[in-house]
Structure formats: C-alpha cells, structure tokens
Amino acid sequence: INWKGVAYYNRLIDYLIQKGITPYANLYHYDLPLALEQKYQGLLSKQVVEDFADYAEFCFKTFGDRVKNWMTFNEPRVVAALGYDNGIFAP
C-alpha cells in the first residue's frame, strides 16, 4: 500500500468536502499498473480480478465514510473494444 498516496487522497477528499464539492471516485481509469501487468499479463487474469476486489474493498473502507459515489471502470467498453478487440489502446 502506498501510504503517501492514501494520505494524498484523504487530503483531497477532505478539501473537496470543505469546499462543498461532492467527491466521486473512479477505481480504474484505463491503465493497469506496470508491475501488475507484468505479473498477471493483464486484466484477463483471475488473480488480478481478486486483487482488484481487495483494492476496491480497501478504498471503500478507507474513503467510504466521505465518498458515497463510486465508479468501477471508466468507459469499460472502450477498454474492451479498443484494447482487446481492435488493439488501438493497450489492454
């Protein structure tokens, strides 16, 4: 766990709320971290799915007291079609 990253997002969420802005969180935006890509060879791995579930649970527990609006994937059709089908984006 990147605790500096967690602290950053805690400060960001608190600041948004302080300014009257409702935070929305997106758990996945197009790219799998390189270390996980190399370890699992992409999103089709069953293990990466299990790890993503653990990651989501961590986010919900850590930020869920202040974040009520969650998106799992940003534009999942684009990731699937342009990444895995057409090869335009990295899968």
Biotite code that builds the C-alpha atoms (Angstrom):
import biotite.structure as struc

atoms = struc.array([
    struc.Atom([0.000, 0.000, 0.000], chain_id="A", res_id=1, res_name="ILE", atom_name="CA", element="C"),
    struc.Atom([1.287, 3.415, -0.950], chain_id="A", res_id=2, res_name="ASN", atom_name="CA", element="C"),
    struc.Atom([0.550, 5.280, 2.283], chain_id="A", res_id=3, res_name="TRP", atom_name="CA", element="C"),
    struc.Atom([1.701, 8.611, 0.810], chain_id="A", res_id=4, res_name="LYS", atom_name="CA", element="C"),
    struc.Atom([-0.906, 8.137, -1.920], chain_id="A", res_id=5, res_name="GLY", atom_name="CA", element="C"),
    struc.Atom([-3.574, 7.275, 0.660], chain_id="A", res_id=6, res_name="VAL", atom_name="CA", element="C"),
    struc.Atom([-2.696, 10.410, 2.641], chain_id="A", res_id=7, res_name="ALA", atom_name="CA", element="C"),
    struc.Atom([-2.899, 12.490, -0.555], chain_id="A", res_id=8, res_name="TYR", atom_name="CA", element="C"),
    struc.Atom([-6.377, 11.197, -1.384], chain_id="A", res_id=9, res_name="TYR", atom_name="CA", element="C"),
    struc.Atom([-7.535, 11.716, 2.202], chain_id="A", res_id=10, res_name="ASN", atom_name="CA", element="C"),
    struc.Atom([-6.444, 15.364, 1.995], chain_id="A", res_id=11, res_name="ARG", atom_name="CA", element="C"),
    struc.Atom([-8.023, 15.773, -1.441], chain_id="A", res_id=12, res_name="LEU", atom_name="CA", element="C"),
    struc.Atom([-11.355, 14.284, -0.341], chain_id="A", res_id=13, res_name="ILE", atom_name="CA", element="C"),
    struc.Atom([-11.415, 16.412, 2.798], chain_id="A", res_id=14, res_name="ASP", atom_name="CA", element="C"),
    struc.Atom([-10.632, 19.535, 0.770], chain_id="A", res_id=15, res_name="TYR", atom_name="CA", element="C"),
    struc.Atom([-13.393, 18.826, -1.746], chain_id="A", res_id=16, res_name="LEU", atom_name="CA", element="C"),
    struc.Atom([-15.926, 18.374, 1.044], chain_id="A", res_id=17, res_name="ILE", atom_name="CA", element="C"),
    struc.Atom([-14.693, 21.521, 2.796], chain_id="A", res_id=18, res_name="GLN", atom_name="CA", element="C"),
    struc.Atom([-15.362, 23.452, -0.440], chain_id="A", res_id=19, res_name="LYS", atom_name="CA", element="C"),
    struc.Atom([-18.848, 21.950, -0.797], chain_id="A", res_id=20, res_name="GLY", atom_name="CA", element="C"),
    struc.Atom([-17.905, 19.582, -3.638], chain_id="A", res_id=21, res_name="ILE", atom_name="CA", element="C"),
    struc.Atom([-19.280, 16.035, -3.573], chain_id="A", res_id=22, res_name="THR", atom_name="CA", element="C"),
    struc.Atom([-16.418, 13.624, -4.296], chain_id="A", res_id=23, res_name="PRO", atom_name="CA", element="C"),
    struc.Atom([-16.805, 10.897, -6.916], chain_id="A", res_id=24, res_name="TYR", atom_name="CA", element="C"),
    struc.Atom([-14.171, 8.167, -7.089], chain_id="A", res_id=25, res_name="ALA", atom_name="CA", element="C"),
    struc.Atom([-13.183, 6.082, -10.102], chain_id="A", res_id=26, res_name="ASN", atom_name="CA", element="C"),
    struc.Atom([-11.331, 2.879, -9.234], chain_id="A", res_id=27, res_name="LEU", atom_name="CA", element="C"),
    struc.Atom([-9.864, 2.121, -12.683], chain_id="A", res_id=28, res_name="TYR", atom_name="CA", element="C"),
    struc.Atom([-9.044, 4.544, -15.483], chain_id="A", res_id=29, res_name="HIS", atom_name="CA", element="C"),
    struc.Atom([-7.575, 2.684, -18.476], chain_id="A", res_id=30, res_name="TYR", atom_name="CA", element="C"),
    struc.Atom([-4.183, 1.503, -17.294], chain_id="A", res_id=31, res_name="ASP", atom_name="CA", element="C"),
    struc.Atom([-3.160, -1.369, -15.082], chain_id="A", res_id=32, res_name="LEU", atom_name="CA", element="C"),
    struc.Atom([-0.020, -0.551, -13.071], chain_id="A", res_id=33, res_name="PRO", atom_name="CA", element="C"),
    struc.Atom([3.024, -1.912, -14.904], chain_id="A", res_id=34, res_name="LEU", atom_name="CA", element="C"),
    struc.Atom([4.027, -4.217, -12.041], chain_id="A", res_id=35, res_name="ALA", atom_name="CA", element="C"),
    struc.Atom([0.597, -5.890, -12.149], chain_id="A", res_id=36, res_name="LEU", atom_name="CA", element="C"),
    struc.Atom([0.615, -6.050, -15.953], chain_id="A", res_id=37, res_name="GLU", atom_name="CA", element="C"),
    struc.Atom([3.955, -7.842, -15.854], chain_id="A", res_id=38, res_name="GLN", atom_name="CA", element="C"),
    struc.Atom([2.899, -10.145, -13.012], chain_id="A", res_id=39, res_name="LYS", atom_name="CA", element="C"),
    struc.Atom([-0.523, -11.131, -14.385], chain_id="A", res_id=40, res_name="TYR", atom_name="CA", element="C"),
    struc.Atom([-0.333, -10.333, -18.126], chain_id="A", res_id=41, res_name="GLN", atom_name="CA", element="C"),
    struc.Atom([-3.358, -8.068, -17.942], chain_id="A", res_id=42, res_name="GLY", atom_name="CA", element="C"),
    struc.Atom([-6.953, -7.920, -16.837], chain_id="A", res_id=43, res_name="LEU", atom_name="CA", element="C"),
    struc.Atom([-7.863, -11.403, -18.040], chain_id="A", res_id=44, res_name="LEU", atom_name="CA", element="C"),
    struc.Atom([-6.027, -12.992, -15.110], chain_id="A", res_id=45, res_name="SER", atom_name="CA", element="C"),
    struc.Atom([-8.243, -14.395, -12.367], chain_id="A", res_id=46, res_name="LYS", atom_name="CA", element="C"),
    struc.Atom([-5.722, -13.233, -9.754], chain_id="A", res_id=47, res_name="GLN", atom_name="CA", element="C"),
    struc.Atom([-5.822, -9.613, -10.932], chain_id="A", res_id=48, res_name="VAL", atom_name="CA", element="C"),
    struc.Atom([-9.612, -9.737, -10.549], chain_id="A", res_id=49, res_name="VAL", atom_name="CA", element="C"),
    struc.Atom([-9.235, -10.960, -6.955], chain_id="A", res_id=50, res_name="GLU", atom_name="CA", element="C"),
    struc.Atom([-6.612, -8.305, -6.226], chain_id="A", res_id=51, res_name="ASP", atom_name="CA", element="C"),
    struc.Atom([-8.875, -5.625, -7.717], chain_id="A", res_id=52, res_name="PHE", atom_name="CA", element="C"),
    struc.Atom([-11.663, -6.731, -5.375], chain_id="A", res_id=53, res_name="ALA", atom_name="CA", element="C"),
    struc.Atom([-9.252, -6.364, -2.433], chain_id="A", res_id=54, res_name="ASP", atom_name="CA", element="C"),
    struc.Atom([-8.204, -2.926, -3.707], chain_id="A", res_id=55, res_name="TYR", atom_name="CA", element="C"),
    struc.Atom([-11.837, -1.832, -4.031], chain_id="A", res_id=56, res_name="ALA", atom_name="CA", element="C"),
    struc.Atom([-12.620, -3.058, -0.525], chain_id="A", res_id=57, res_name="GLU", atom_name="CA", element="C"),
    struc.Atom([-9.625, -1.119, 0.829], chain_id="A", res_id=58, res_name="PHE", atom_name="CA", element="C"),
    struc.Atom([-10.826, 2.042, -0.926], chain_id="A", res_id=59, res_name="CYS", atom_name="CA", element="C"),
    struc.Atom([-14.381, 1.625, 0.376], chain_id="A", res_id=60, res_name="PHE", atom_name="CA", element="C"),
    struc.Atom([-13.157, 1.115, 3.947], chain_id="A", res_id=61, res_name="LYS", atom_name="CA", element="C"),
    struc.Atom([-10.589, 3.916, 3.784], chain_id="A", res_id=62, res_name="THR", atom_name="CA", element="C"),
    struc.Atom([-12.559, 6.600, 1.953], chain_id="A", res_id=63, res_name="PHE", atom_name="CA", element="C"),
    struc.Atom([-16.150, 5.371, 2.148], chain_id="A", res_id=64, res_name="GLY", atom_name="CA", element="C"),
    struc.Atom([-17.015, 7.466, 5.182], chain_id="A", res_id=65, res_name="ASP", atom_name="CA", element="C"),
    struc.Atom([-16.715, 10.506, 2.881], chain_id="A", res_id=66, res_name="ARG", atom_name="CA", element="C"),
    struc.Atom([-17.060, 9.126, -0.647], chain_id="A", res_id=67, res_name="VAL", atom_name="CA", element="C"),
    struc.Atom([-20.536, 7.811, -1.458], chain_id="A", res_id=68, res_name="LYS", atom_name="CA", element="C"),
    struc.Atom([-20.294, 7.791, -5.268], chain_id="A", res_id=69, res_name="ASN", atom_name="CA", element="C"),
    struc.Atom([-18.090, 5.134, -6.877], chain_id="A", res_id=70, res_name="TRP", atom_name="CA", element="C"),
    struc.Atom([-17.371, 4.118, -10.464], chain_id="A", res_id=71, res_name="MET", atom_name="CA", element="C"),
    struc.Atom([-15.673, 0.793, -11.026], chain_id="A", res_id=72, res_name="THR", atom_name="CA", element="C"),
    struc.Atom([-14.271, 1.353, -14.524], chain_id="A", res_id=73, res_name="PHE", atom_name="CA", element="C"),
    struc.Atom([-14.070, 4.466, -16.649], chain_id="A", res_id=74, res_name="ASN", atom_name="CA", element="C"),
    struc.Atom([-15.562, 3.633, -20.060], chain_id="A", res_id=75, res_name="GLU", atom_name="CA", element="C"),
    struc.Atom([-15.303, -0.177, -19.831], chain_id="A", res_id=76, res_name="PRO", atom_name="CA", element="C"),
    struc.Atom([-16.474, -0.633, -23.408], chain_id="A", res_id=77, res_name="ARG", atom_name="CA", element="C"),
    struc.Atom([-13.581, 1.477, -24.681], chain_id="A", res_id=78, res_name="VAL", atom_name="CA", element="C"),
    struc.Atom([-11.069, -0.563, -22.672], chain_id="A", res_id=79, res_name="VAL", atom_name="CA", element="C"),
    struc.Atom([-12.549, -3.807, -24.015], chain_id="A", res_id=80, res_name="ALA", atom_name="CA", element="C"),
    struc.Atom([-13.145, -2.816, -27.640], chain_id="A", res_id=81, res_name="ALA", atom_name="CA", element="C"),
    struc.Atom([-10.142, -0.597, -28.324], chain_id="A", res_id=82, res_name="LEU", atom_name="CA", element="C"),
    struc.Atom([-7.780, -2.562, -26.107], chain_id="A", res_id=83, res_name="GLY", atom_name="CA", element="C"),
    struc.Atom([-8.642, -6.212, -26.583], chain_id="A", res_id=84, res_name="TYR", atom_name="CA", element="C"),
    struc.Atom([-10.623, -6.172, -29.837], chain_id="A", res_id=85, res_name="ASP", atom_name="CA", element="C"),
    struc.Atom([-9.027, -3.534, -32.065], chain_id="A", res_id=86, res_name="ASN", atom_name="CA", element="C"),
    struc.Atom([-5.602, -3.204, -30.441], chain_id="A", res_id=87, res_name="GLY", atom_name="CA", element="C"),
    struc.Atom([-5.715, 0.592, -30.540], chain_id="A", res_id=88, res_name="ILE", atom_name="CA", element="C"),
    struc.Atom([-5.321, 1.042, -26.773], chain_id="A", res_id=89, res_name="PHE", atom_name="CA", element="C"),
    struc.Atom([-3.169, -1.068, -24.513], chain_id="A", res_id=90, res_name="ALA", atom_name="CA", element="C"),
    struc.Atom([-5.371, -3.735, -22.905], chain_id="A", res_id=91, res_name="PRO", atom_name="CA", element="C"),
])
